[in-house]
Amino acid sequence: MASAPRSSRARVGAVRTLAPDVLEVDLDMLDPPALAFEAGQWISVPFGPKPVRAYSIASSPRSPARLTLCADVAPGGLGSRWFRGLGPGDEVRFKGPLGGFVLPPDETRAPLFVAEEIGIVPVRALLGELAAGRAATLLYAAPDDRRPYDAELRERARRDGGFAYHPVSGGELTAAVETLAPRAGDRVAYVVGGEATIKRVRALLLAQGLDRKAIRWERFW
Ligand SMILES: Cc1cc2nc3c(=O)[nH]c(=O)nc-3n(C[C@H](O)[C@H](O)[C@H](O)COP(=O)(O)OP(=O)(O)OC[C@H]3O[C@@H](n4cnc5c(N)ncnc54)[C@H](O)[C@@H]3O)c2cc1C
């Protein structure tokens, strides 16, 4: 169960490079010692009195003492520079957990996840909450050399017959949604990425008859 957002402190543990300009960072919680959150939620990192940057929690709520974040640092702004500069032992301050891009407990429809590039982060956390065998489809649009978590997603698809994994390039996404949507049936869609892609995918899904309320999205940029 998620807690109310609060000011929090954590210490950077390991830092890993998952792909060119894609970094993963472990944060060991200091205060509170464990952060209760729901898969799909994010934290807000302040930069002075006004600017903030949001980072989704890539790791499982079942490990509340250590959060893993994953960022695309290619945009090169405030957030990317901060993320790139993180090293083991650094103390970080943030507010969280925040956001409602979560799996409702009573949701029985099969999810169709659509992730654009680093938008995979909350989707990875949501997938971690789905029981093996539960029907779910993931469309993951990214360049082949910049697709973090690809290996574990392929492995999951190999082990779990309920999970269909479709890695595609950005240019193939529209066609892939069109191909899969007719089979979407009684589905609920979770779309994450840039605004342009969210709009395009949402329009396609609406045209395929998905209910407006069955399309949930999180805009990263
Ligand atoms: C709820 C939420 C959760 C988020 N979770 C994550 C996360 O888990 N990992 C992550 O990397 N980012 C995430 N973001 C985006 C993150 O908050 C920053 O916007 C991002 O790190 C870029 O910040 P910046 O200061 O470096 O660049 P900015 O100065 O904010 O942006 C520079 C330019 O790049 C564009 N841009 C920003 N990000 C991208 C991108 N990934 N691809 C292409 N263009 C982009 C912006 O629109 C802008 O035009 C999330 C955003 C939201 C709202």
The ligand as an ORCA input file, in Angstrom:
! r2SCAN-3c Opt
* xyz 0 1
  C       5.770     11.035    -13.855
  C       7.103     11.090    -14.556
  C       7.996     10.056    -14.397
  C       9.240     10.096    -15.049
  N      10.080      9.040    -14.912
  C      11.259      9.034    -15.585
  C      12.157      7.928    -15.508
  O      11.898      6.945    -14.801
  N      13.318      7.986    -16.226
  C      13.632      9.068    -17.006
  O      14.699      9.074    -17.645
  N      12.814     10.133    -17.086
  C      11.645     10.150    -16.397
  N      10.824     11.231    -16.475
  C      11.314     12.426    -17.183
  C      12.230     13.208    -16.223
  O      11.433     13.788    -15.193
  C      12.964     14.337    -16.931
  O      12.067     15.095    -17.677
  C      14.055     13.809    -17.851
  O      15.051     13.150    -17.065
  C      14.740     14.941    -18.605
  O      15.124     15.931    -17.685
  P      16.249     16.988    -18.054
  O      16.221     18.022    -16.976
  O      17.537     16.302    -18.341
  O      15.790     17.591    -19.446
  P      14.725     18.749    -19.654
  O      15.440     20.042    -19.575
  O      13.559     18.544    -18.756
  O      14.251     18.436    -21.121
  C      15.043     18.739    -22.248
  C      14.209     18.416    -23.486
  O      14.193     17.008    -23.698
  C      12.860     16.517    -23.780
  N      12.899     15.210    -23.116
  C      12.917     14.961    -21.777
  N      13.062     13.647    -21.544
  C      13.136     13.055    -22.768
  C      13.295     11.721    -23.182
  N      13.425     10.719    -22.295
  N      13.350     11.471    -24.494
  C      13.249     12.459    -25.408
  N      13.092     13.762    -25.068
  C      13.033     14.047    -23.769
  C      12.023     17.551    -23.040
  O      10.697     17.552    -23.520
  C      12.741     18.852    -23.415
  O      12.362     19.286    -24.688
  C       9.588     11.224    -15.841
  C       8.683     12.276    -15.979
  C       7.468     12.214    -15.348
  C       6.517     13.373    -15.503
*
